[in-house]
């Protein structure tokens, strides 16, 4: 009678043994919100969610090089386009998930000002930005500064960081008096406050597209991606300063 009992025990354990691991490559600006969303997902699913955060450009290049990701969420449509062109995502799953704003931040609770006053506000200090030629937050920031006629005035003082959260920390730790980050980053970091918001028409629309990769090895990846536009994920994103797109 022992063999049937052992077999029954193995069958009973099989669901947990075959629980999926969903690996997500996500833009650094999503960390605070997406960590909370992943934790909520795991409360009601057997799947383990593992998230790697970095600048969208770096993540896109890693996926193109064969890194094992199930989902890619970029902070710009351009980098998702690049991954799509190289055949690394399932195009049918691609969807625009979020929108965001671009803001100028300072330490603590700084006085509000027009972003056009940036050179005077900066003085001799450094301006923290994500990499301006590759990371979306840096690209949007440079676009806006050029449109406002400010880039040539502040370029020598720009301190570039690998991603937007690294730029945010330069401000939060006092290494740079001002920085350009997303509105959601300002919500996530209590050590900084918003000085001003860059006009939406001074830069490309900030859109976060997501897609399941071609190499995804878990059927739950598509379900997780779809869940990001509905509650409880929607409420978490909105509380963190994002706009959930219809």
Helices and strands as residue ranges (DSSP letters): H 2-17, E 21-27, G 28-30, H 31-44, E 48-54, H 56-64, E 71-73, H 77-85, G 91-93, E 95-99, E 102-107, G 115-117, H 118-122, E 127-130, H 136-147, H 151-154, G 155-157, E 158-161, H 164-172, E 178-182, H 183-188, E 192-197, G 200-202, E 207-212, H 220-227, H 233-239, E 243-244
